[in-house]
Amino acid sequence: MEIQVIQNKIYEIRGHKVMLDRDLAELYGVETRTLNQAVKRNIDRFPDDFMFQLTRVEWETMSSQFVMTSRSKRPKVSAPYAFTELGIAMLSSVLNSKSAIQINMGIMRAFLTLRQYALGYAELNRKLEDFMFTTDMQFGEIYQALTELAAQKKLDEKPRNPIGFKQILKK
């Protein structure tokens, strides 16, 4: 399974990277209701940090961003379950099939890739901030030097009275 396809199904909700039950069911090749029934039979394996149900407002907001092309998609009135990375890992034990294990490995790789990307972005952002700070300091020093040179030039351009004796020529 292509990691990019899986990554496109990972959303950030309530500060967690999650996948929705309908997307997971599609990946596993089962109906959403079948996946949810398996979870409900093993609900003690899915605490709040593994899975949570979206509120009606969250679902309406999300579903307004989706293009619903099929009637087999969940209606807006029925809020889906969102599974965190831990919840998805637990799904492989609940579904307990070889294909579920293979699909879970692909999903875990997608989450890992996203995490590595986020870490790389954070490092790049830190380096950019360091560069900007250093550059700002250097520009400040350059500006100060140019200001001093301009002030010196103004002093140099002032007409000066000559110092010393004036020789008066007689005619």
C-alpha positions, 0 to 999 in steps of 0.5 A: 500500500502506498504511504502517500495514500495513507498519509492523505487519510490522516487528519489532525483532530483535537491535537492528535493525528488520527484516522477515521473509522471509514478510511480504516475500514476501506483500507482493511476491506471491511464495512465501517459498521463491521470495524466498529462492531469489532471495536465495540466487542473489545471496547476495553482495548480502546481508551480515550487516547486510542479512540474517540468519537467526533462531536457533531460539530467536528464531523459537520465541519470535516464533512463539509470539506469532503466531497461525498460522492457515494451514498455508502459514505457515512451521513453527516448525522452519524459522527465517526470514530477517530483512531490515534496511532495507538488505536490503529495498532490495537486494531490489528489485534482486534481484527486479527487477520494477516491482511489487517497486520500487513495494512497496519504495518503500512499505516505505522510506516505512514505515521512514522514518515509524518513524524520524521517530516515534522521533526525535520521541519522543526529542525529546519525552522530552528536553523532558519530562526538562527539564521534570521537572528544572525542576519539581523545582527549583521544587518544592524552592524552594517547599518551602524557602519554605514550611518557612521560613514555617512556622518563622516562624509558630511563632516568631510564635505564641510568647507574648512577654513585653512589653517596657517598663514595667508600669503598676500601677494603684492602687485 
